[in-house]
Amino acid sequence: MKCRASDDACSVFFIKKLNATMLHKNAKGLKFVQTKILYRMKNVLLFSFLALGILFSACSDDDDDNHNHNHDNCKESISIENLEPINNETVASPDDVHIHVRVSADCDFHKVEIELYPTNDPSDLILDFEEHAHSSSYDFERDLDLSGYPAGTEFELDVEVYTDHDGSEYIEKEIDFRIP
């Protein structure tokens, strides 16, 4: 079969023969033609990328091999220090409240969660923080403006430190403070 560049039947013949995706010119303009082999290759590549993404994005038990998890004694060795504000303190200025929490342990803990809310309304979360730490020490610092709350409002700062991945082993500390 002899083909000329302008012959539409010839273009379709070569596309099928090469099993490739190509632009095909016909009387209506350019048309995208995709064959079965490329369709299958795209599916295989898509599946491969999805599998790799799932494989490398999850927190797994293999992470424990690289960390000093001694769950038997870890919980007892964790220390939560609330450096600012201290328990039952009235802070100096409600528009510049400095929160500083330090967590330390003799082992690697898994996660740190910190929440701040008015004592009379736990649903009003001012601070809802979570850090996947895998560390034996962690410092959290944040400056907050609490001037939108009435004078004398009491707040509760809850800190939870988890020693395991499933969240069954943790210690917690509660700090109460108020604004003037």
Helices and strands as residue ranges (DSSP letters): H 8-18, E 22-26, E 29-33, H 36-57, H 62-65, H 71-77, E 79-84, E 89-90, E 97-118, E 127-144, E 154-162, E 170-178
